[in-house]
Amino acid sequence: MSKWYLRTADKIHKDTKPRELPKGKWEKCPGCGHVVYKEELEKAWNVCNKCGYHYRLYGRRRIELLADEGSFREMDADLTTSDPLGFKTLTDNYSDKARATAENTGVKEAVISGLAALDGIELVLVAMDFAYFGGSMGSVVGEKVTRAIEAALEKKLPLVIVSATGGARMQEGVLSLMQMAKTSAALELLHQAKLPFISVLADPTTGGVTASYAMLGDLNISEPGALIGFAGARVIEQTIRQKLPKGFQRSEFLMDHGFIDAIFPRSELKSGIGKLIRFMTGKR
């Protein structure tokens, strides 16, 4: 009888193949290595339910996260990228690459701005989109951010900007760098008018945006684990010839060293911003 239960070649299906997970349905978490079901990930606003790792959240989803349902009214949606310098490389040119990026991502520019309500509070809401040229700041991004600041001034509303960017857009050269001064000057007018500006530094916030409006909030807040800085870690190490501490340029490190004011998990970001604005304005 014992031989009956032995596995023999004729009892094994030779056509048996390892079962494969359906493509596009699962995601391996960079934080803990667990395999996460994508639908569940999207329901949790792209936060791993095992370890709390915060995936990047792109522009429209940021608006959905922060704006009360049906309240967002987009401004300046018709402003799109041009090619002011006629920038070309050996393989492509800026105009064609911008057109292809817009077609592939469905995003016209690296920032979305508009009027909205957040937790019942009327405000101007701006969200950068890393899907478009790495959220880089060109002349259109600077113009849209400046117009959003001016709208907040005109309507006497609080301003919230969510940054997610690799910095200035090299294809626009000095025209991109000019946006740093332009947006900073507009924010000074907002400051003089005593209207609150909360800057949300999402992952990543680097380069010229960090060196301008992203760090000029009355309160600068972030999400867990966000990369925030001006130059890259390798550039800094090579410049100062020192090894950087662990976690350097992550939001927790910056909070410990006084560079940002608060860290909110994504699930608490909307309510947290609402409480901060109510505190700053004295409104209930």
N, C-alpha and C positions, 0 to 999 in steps of 0.2 A: 504493500500500500504506500509506503514512503516514497517509492519511485514515481508514483502517480503525480505527485505535486512538484516534481523537479521541473525547472524551466528548461525546455529543449528548443532547439532552433525551429522545429516545425510548429511550435505553439506560439512563436513570436511573429507578429505581422511585420514582414520585411519593409512594407511601405510606410511604417509609422515614422512621422517626422516630429521634431520638437514643436510645441505650440508657440506661435509668435503673437506678441501683443499687437493689436491693430495700430497701424501707423497714425500718428497725429492725435491719438487719444490720451497719451500718457506723457508725463514730464518728470525727469529726474531732478530732484531738488538740489541745487548747488550747495545749500546750507547743511543738509543732513544726509543726503544721498538716497532718501526714500523716493519711491516712484509715486507720483501724485496724479490723480485723475484730473485731466485738464478742465472738465466742466466744473468740478468741485473747486478747483483753483480760481476759476473765473468768478464763481459765486462769492468767494472769499476775497475779492478784489486783489487777486494775484498774491496772496500771502499763504505760505505753506502751513497746513494745519498740524504738521508734526513738530516743526521747530520755530515757526514764526518768521522764516526768511521772507523778506519783501522783494518780490520780483519788480522789475520796472513796470510802471503803469503809464500808458501813453495818453496823449492830449485829451481826446474825447472821453475816455474812461475817467480821467481826472475830473472833467466837468461833471460827469454823471455822479462821481463820488461826492463832490462837494456842493453842487448846486441842488436846491430843492427841485423836485420833479416838475418839469415843464416851465421852470422859471428862467432858464438861460436864453438870452437874446443876443446873438452874436453881432459883433461890430467889425467893420472893415474886412469882411470876408473876401472882398474882391481884390484886396492888395496881394499881389503875387510877385515872385522873384523875377527880376530882369537880369541882364548881364552887363552891368555898367562898365566893366573893364575889358570886355571881350576875352575873358580868361580861357585859355586853351592849354591842354597838355599834349603829349605825343599820341595819346590814345583816344581822347575825347575832348569835348568842350563843356563849359559850365551850363550853357543854355540847354543842350541836349540832355545832360545829366540831371538837371533840375526837372525837365519835362518827364524823363523816365522815372525819376524818384516819385513824382506826384502820381503817375499812373500806377506804379507798383504798390504804393502805400495808401493811396486815396487821400493823401494829405497835401494841401496846397502850400503850406509854409510851416515853419518850425514853432509857431505860436498861435494860440486861439484866444480871443479876448471877447468880452461881452458884459452885459449887465445881468445880474442874477440875484437870487435870494439864497442865503446860506443859513440854515437853521432859523428861517424867518427874518433874517437881517438883509436888507437891500445893500448891495455892494457892487463893485467892479471886480470881475474875476478874470484872471489871466493864467493860462496853462501852456507851458512849453511842451513840444512834442519831439522826443528823441528819435522818432522814426524818420524824421525828415532831416537829412544831412547831420545826424547826430545832435539835433537840437541847436545847431550852431546859429550864432547871432549875425545876421547880415543887415543890410539897410532896411529891409521890410520888417524884420523882427523888431529892430530898434524903433521904427516908425509906429508899429502897432502897439508896442509897450508904451511909448510916449503918448499916443492918442488915448490909451486906456487911463493913464495917469491924469491927462487933461480932462477926461470925462468924469473921473472921480472928483477933480477940483470943481468942475462946472456944476455937478449935481450934489456936491458936498456929501460924498459917500466914502466909506472905507474901501481900501484897496487890498486885494490878496493876489500875489503872484506866486505861482508854483514853477520853480526853475528845474529843468532837467536838460543839461547841455554840455557839450564838449568845449564851448568857448566861442571865440570870434570865428567867422567864416572866412577862411583864407582866400577863397575865390573872389572876394570883394575888397581885399587889401585894406587900405586906410579908410575906405568908406565904412567898413565894418567896425574898425576901431573907433571911429567917430561916434558910434552909437553909445559907447560907454559914457562919454561926456554928456551927450544929449539926454539920455535917460536919467543920469544922475542929477542934471540941472532941473529936470522936470520934477523929480522927487523932492528936491529942495523946496520948490514952491508948495508941494503938498505938505511938507513938514511945517512950513511957515503958516499954512492955513489950519494947522493942528488937526489934520485928518489922518486917521490911523492907517498905517501900511504894515501888513504882516507878510513877511517873505518866507515861503516854504522851500527849503532846499532839499530836493529829491535826488535820487541816485541816477546819474552823477550830476554834480554841479561844479564845473571847473572853468578855468580860463578867464576870458574877459568878462563873462557874465558875473562870475564870483567877484571880480575886481570892480564891478559897478553895482547895478541895482540889486543883485541877489543878496548882498551883505549890508544893504542900506535900510533894512526894515526897522521900524520901531521895535519890532520883535522878530528875531530870526529863529525859525523852528525847523525841525527836520523829522524824518522817519528813521527807524532803527537801521543801522548798518549802511547808511548812505555815504557815498564817496563825495567829499567836499574839499576843494582846494583850488589853488591857482595853477602852479606848475605840477607836473607829474612827479611821483616819488623818486623815480630813477634820475630824473634831471636834478632834483634837489640833492640827492645823495652824491651825485657826481660833482655838484657845485661846492657843497660844503665839506665833501670828503669824510662823511660820517654815516654810520648806519642809523636809519630812522627807527624810532620805537615801534613796537607792535601796535597795529591798529591806527597808525598815523593816518590822518585825513578822513577817518571814519567819524560819523556823527557823534558817537559816544566819546571818542577822544577829544573832539572839539568842544563838546559840552563840558567835559571835565576841566578844560583849559579856558573856558569863558568865551569861546568864539560864537556859540549859539546859545539860545535861551531855554529851549525845551525840545524834547523828543516825544513825539506821539506815535504810537502804533497806528497803522492805517485805519483800523476799525474805530479809533477814537479821534481821528484827525478833524473831521467835520465838527463834532461837538466841542472839541478843544478850541478850534478857531472861533466858534460862536461864543464861547465863554470869554475868550480873550478880548474879542471886539466889544462885548457888553461891558467888560471891566474897563476898557480903555475909553469908551464913550459915555459910560454911566447910564446906558439904556438897558431896560429889561426886556 
